[in-house]
């Protein structure tokens, strides 16, 4: 056996409380649904072949055809993100509206 079930080093970081917006994970009845998110950074007008996106499409086809799962492919490059959308901060106080990134974009009175 090459995998050890116990840690080789002691834990240094203490457990922390769950995020205030966290909710319990609950599996609803029904089929497993599979989503593939392509984060390939491409200009949709000047696309080139993406091996990672092609592999993702093969995986989704397998889930759909062999496992009979509903699938959906989301290509982030084709979505329109407004300022600040798609960004994340580990600080809950930093991710409020308006944040320092978008404050300059607000209309002045």
Buried (B, 14 or more C-beta within 10 A) or exposed (E): EEEEEEEEEEEEEEEEEEEEEEEEEEEEEEEEEBEBEBEBEBEEEEEEEBEEBEEBBEBBEEBBEEEEBEBEBEBEBEEEEEEBEEEEEEEEEEEEEEBEEBEEEEEEE
